[in-house]
Each structure stands twice: as structure tokens, then as C-alpha cells.
Amino acid sequence: MKSTKSEKDRVLFLLSILILFAFLAVSFFLIREILRPSPFSGTEGKGEMTSGIESGGNPGYGPSSGDHEEEIRDPGQDLVIMEDSKSDIPRSFLTLRPKILEDEEKAMAVPYLMQKDGRWSQRGMGESTVGEAGCGPTCMAMVAMSLTRNYALTPDLVADELLAGNYYVEDIGTKWTYMSEAPAMYGFHGKEIGNQPEDILKELDQGRVLIASVKPGDFTNHGHFIVIAGKEGDQIRVQDPNSWTRTKQSWSQERLFPQIKNAWSYYK
């Protein structure tokens, strides 16, 4: 039986409504993505995240600076103070957004990443998450990006490979052996250098980027990994994946070095 003209008109009307709703939905999504604030330029965001252990606390577990180091861009002063020990993060970092690095991040000699960043913080690490226990892989992601310029090496991907290699111990954190062995996976070199100030300074003077395991003190109540991104005069620049406040400030050698339990140096 042939459809009547009124039936055809009704079908066309319904199809037009569906197409209109689809168009509006796509437009809303595109506009939202365009207006989404960069973590380096805004202070808008929503939601707070709970946090837990700091990794890398147990001994045995647990292109840099130079003259061309880009200054870390300020993502705003609206800080969220986390419940776990000595953690603070710009509220804008908590915004859920695509797992793609911003141009400002790529421009840094050592891209600054935070373990509690909403782009990857909820990726599981055993019974924990990158946001709670991922200081180790987040530091390695910063180093890997700085040396390879492969911006796909985000902390969640690095954490997956860390877990696959059995480098993570529940309730303790990232094994120290990971810091020496991971570079081979990403195409650069690394070596353990210990915690003697003269050895650390020698590596920094060669323009190398370091990862350090630190004991309880300014950075942690338990144990933690940080990136040592460079040296400016007698001051040391740190990139702490758990704190924007400590990342912004410069550190004297007298204050920083006694807190270092072990360090690793990385280079191409």
C-alpha cells in the first residue's frame, strides 16, 4: 500500500527533528571543547579528588635545563590542597579534558606534568591510581618527553608499562630498578648516580635531567619521586609531580640535597 502524502510529510518532519537534535549536540560538544580552559591559562575547573599514598618511599623501591630552559607557565593561583601529605594542584588541572598535551607544555624543555591531572589521574595502579601513587611514572613521563619529544608518553601509558614490567609494589610504590631500566624502553640513556651533591651537580652542569627519590621532609611525609630539571646559579629547579607550589620555587642546594636518598641521570 502506498504511503499517503500526510504520512510522508510526518516522516520527513521527524527526520528533520532528529537531524536538528544531532546538529545541536555536535555543536554543543565542539563549543565546549573550544572554550575548555587550558591548565596553563585559567583557574576554572570543577571537583576535588581524593588522594592517598605517595609512592617511592622505600629504599630499593621506590634536554634538561641548560641555557634554553623554558620558564614554567603559571596555570593560575587557585590551588586545591589535597588531603594526602604535602600535595597541592591548580584547580584547572582537575578539569576532565582530552589526553593531549597543550602547546605551552610542549614548548617547555622539560614538560611539567602532575600525577593528579584529570587527564590520567584515575588510571589504575594495582589497587591505587596514578593520582595517588604515580609519582614515579609521572616523573619518567616528564623525562621521556624532554628527551624524545614523544608527547604520547603520558603518565598513564608509562604507568601501564611500569606495571607490565612488574616494577610496582602495592602500598610501597615504584621500584628503584625501574629508574635505571626504563630509559631503554623509550630510546635514551640513564644511570644511577646516588645522592652525593658533587655527583648531582656534575650531571646538572652537563645539561642532564634527573629524577630523585626524596625522604620525608619538604616534599613528602613518606617517600616521593621528583624531577630535578636544572640549575640556575647555585639554585636548583625542581618539578614536583605532586605540588605546583614546590615546583614554582627555587631550591638551595643546602635545603634540597640532604633530602635526596638516591638520584638518576638521563641523556640521549
URVEN-V726383 format. One record per residue. N is the residue number from 1. RES is the residue in one small letter. PSI is psi in degrees with one decimal (999 if undefined). OMEGA is omega in whole degrees, 0 to 359 (NA if undefined). BURIAL is I if it has 16 or more other C-alpha atoms within 10 Angstrom, else O. Layout:
N:RES:PSI:OMEGA:BURIAL, N:RES:PSI:OMEGA:BURIAL
This chain:
1:m:133.7:181:O, 2:k:143.2:177:O, 3:s:142.1:177:O, 4:t:165.4:180:O, 5:k:-36.9:180:O, 6:s:-36.1:178:O, 7:e:-42.2:178:O, 8:k:-41.7:179:O, 9:d:-38.1:180:O, 10:r:-41.4:178:O, 11:v:-44.3:179:O, 12:l:-37.4:178:O, 13:f:-44.5:180:O, 14:l:-40.7:178:O, 15:l:-38.6:179:O, 16:s:-40.0:178:O, 17:i:-43.4:180:O, 18:l:-42.9:180:O, 19:i:-39.4:179:O, 20:l:-44.7:178:O, 21:f:-40.6:179:O, 22:a:-41.5:179:O, 23:f:-44.0:179:O, 24:l:-38.9:180:O, 25:a:-44.6:179:O, 26:v:-41.1:179:O, 27:s:-42.0:179:O, 28:f:-44.2:181:O, 29:f:-44.6:181:O, 30:l:-42.2:180:O, 31:i:-40.5:179:O, 32:r:-41.1:180:O, 33:e:-37.4:180:O, 34:i:-38.8:183:O, 35:l:-6.8:182:O, 36:r:128.7:185:I, 37:p:142.2:172:I, 38:s:144.8:178:I, 39:p:-13.1:181:I, 40:f:-1.1:184:I, 41:s:-10.7:185:O, 42:g:172.8:177:I, 43:t:10.2:180:I, 44:e:151.1:178:I, 45:g:179.4:180:I, 46:k:148.9:173:O, 47:g:146.2:173:O, 48:e:153.7:184:O, 49:m:139.4:175:I, 50:t:159.4:181:O, 51:s:169.8:185:I, 52:g:-121.0:189:O, 53:i:157.2:169:I, 54:e:132.9:187:I, 55:s:169.8:175:I, 56:g:25.3:188:I, 57:g:-13.9:186:I, 58:n:126.8:176:I, 59:p:126.7:186:O, 60:g:-9.2:170:O, 61:y:-156.7:173:I, 62:g:999:NA:I, 63:p:110.5:187:I, 64:s:176.4:177:I, 65:s:-96.1:186:I, 66:g:-151.7:182:I, 67:d:-1.6:187:O, 68:h:16.1:182:O, 69:e:129.5:177:I, 70:e:138.5:177:O, 71:e:138.6:179:O, 72:i:128.1:181:I, 73:r:140.8:184:O, 74:d:118.2:180:O, 75:p:11.9:179:I, 76:g:162.3:186:O, 77:q:0.6:182:O, 78:d:90.0:185:O, 79:l:142.1:171:I, 80:v:123.2:178:I, 81:i:120.3:184:I, 82:m:162.6:181:I, 83:e:-26.5:180:O, 84:d:170.4:191:I, 85:s:124.2:166:I, 86:k:42.2:180:I, 87:s:131.3:172:I, 88:d:149.2:185:I, 89:i:138.3:174:I, 90:p:137.0:183:I, 91:r:-33.6:182:I, 92:s:-24.1:179:I, 93:f:-19.5:182:I, 94:l:-8.4:181:I, 95:t:131.6:175:I, 96:l:128.3:181:I, 97:r:169.2:182:I, 98:p:147.0:183:O, 99:k:63.6:181:O, 100:i:133.7:180:O, 101:l:142.3:176:O, 102:e:156.2:178:O, 103:d:-35.8:180:O, 104:e:-36.2:179:I, 105:e:-42.3:181:I, 106:k:-27.3:182:I, 107:a:-16.4:182:O, 108:m:144.5:175:I, 109:a:-40.1:173:I, 110:v:99.3:181:I, 111:p:135.9:180:I, 112:y:123.3:181:I, 113:l:149.0:178:I, 114:m:139.1:182:I, 115:q:-27.6:181:I, 116:k:9.3:176:I, 117:d:133.1:182:I, 118:g:-13.5:180:I, 119:r:-26.3:184:I, 120:w:-0.4:189:I, 121:s:-26.5:184:I, 122:q:1.3:177:I, 123:r:132.8:185:I, 124:g:143.8:169:I, 125:m:95.7:187:I, 126:g:-126.9:177:O, 127:e:3.9:180:O, 128:s:-161.4:179:I, 129:t:167.7:175:I, 130:v:-39.9:180:I, 131:g:-33.3:183:I, 132:e:-39.9:190:I, 133:a:16.9:189:I, 134:g:29.5:179:I, 135:c:-36.5:180:I, 136:g:-58.1:179:I, 137:p:-29.4:178:I, 138:t:-41.3:176:I, 139:c:-42.9:180:I, 140:m:-34.5:177:I, 141:a:-41.7:177:I, 142:m:-45.9:181:I, 143:v:-46.5:182:I, 144:a:-42.3:179:I, 145:m:-38.3:182:I, 146:s:-33.0:185:I, 147:l:-28.6:184:I, 148:t:-19.0:187:O, 149:r:27.8:172:I, 150:n:99.6:186:O, 151:y:3.2:173:I, 152:a:-9.8:182:O, 153:l:61.7:180:I, 154:t:161.0:186:I, 155:p:-33.0:179:I, 156:d:-40.4:177:I, 157:l:-43.2:178:O, 158:v:-39.3:178:I, 159:a:-38.6:178:I, 160:d:-42.7:181:O, 161:e:-33.9:176:O, 162:l:-44.5:179:I, 163:l:-40.4:180:I, 164:a:-31.4:179:O, 165:g:5.4:178:O, 166:n:41.0:179:O, 167:y:4.7:182:I, 168:y:134.8:179:I, 169:v:123.7:183:I, 170:e:135.6:177:O, 171:d:3.8:177:O, 172:i:-52.3:177:I, 173:g:-154.8:184:I, 174:t:131.5:178:I, 175:k:144.1:177:I, 176:w:-32.5:180:I, 177:t:-28.6:179:O, 178:y:-38.4:184:I, 179:m:-27.2:177:I, 180:s:-30.5:188:I, 181:e:-22.9:183:O, 182:a:-38.0:184:I, 183:p:-33.0:180:I, 184:a:-26.7:179:O, 185:m:-22.3:189:O, 186:y:1.9:173:O, 187:g:29.0:172:O, 188:f:-176.8:186:O, 189:h:152.6:177:I, 190:g:154.4:178:I, 191:k:149.2:176:O, 192:e:133.1:183:I, 193:i:-2.0:179:I, 194:g:-156.5:186:I, 195:n:18.1:178:I, 196:q:129.7:184:O, 197:p:-41.4:183:O, 198:e:-34.6:179:O, 199:d:-38.9:178:O, 200:i:-45.8:180:I, 201:l:-36.9:179:I, 202:k:-43.2:180:O, 203:e:-41.3:179:I, 204:l:-37.4:179:I, 205:d:-22.0:177:O, 206:q:6.7:178:O, 207:g:23.3:182:I, 208:r:153.8:178:I, 209:v:142.1:186:I, 210:l:154.7:165:I, 211:i:136.1:179:I, 212:a:141.9:169:I, 213:s:124.8:184:I, 214:v:149.3:180:I, 215:k:174.8:180:I, 216:p:133.5:183:O, 217:g:-131.2:181:O, 218:d:-29.7:189:O, 219:f:-21.0:192:I, 220:t:157.2:170:I, 221:n:-8.0:184:I, 222:h:-68.6:180:I, 223:g:152.6:189:I, 224:h:153.5:171:I, 225:f:140.1:175:I, 226:i:161.2:173:I, 227:v:133.2:171:I, 228:i:105.6:193:I, 229:a:-14.9:180:I, 230:g:178.0:181:I, 231:k:132.0:178:I, 232:e:101.7:188:O, 233:g:-126.2:178:O, 234:d:10.4:179:O, 235:q:146.5:181:I, 236:i:136.8:177:I, 237:r:125.6:183:I, 238:v:144.4:170:I, 239:q:103.5:184:I, 240:d:116.8:182:I, 241:p:-4.7:184:I, 242:n:-1.9:185:I, 243:s:121.0:174:I, 244:w:-36.0:181:I, 245:t:-47.8:182:I, 246:r:-23.8:177:I, 247:t:-36.5:182:I, 248:k:-30.0:186:I, 249:q:156.6:173:O, 250:s:153.1:185:O, 251:w:131.1:174:I, 252:s:151.7:178:O, 253:q:-37.3:182:O, 254:e:-31.0:181:O, 255:r:-41.2:187:O, 256:l:-49.0:191:I, 257:f:-37.4:179:I, 258:p:-15.9:180:O, 259:q:-7.0:183:I, 260:i:125.0:176:I, 261:k:-37.0:181:I, 262:n:157.3:180:I, 263:a:155.8:179:I, 264:w:142.7:182:I, 265:s:143.3:185:I, 266:y:145.2:184:I, 267:y:162.2:178:I, 268:k:999:NA:O
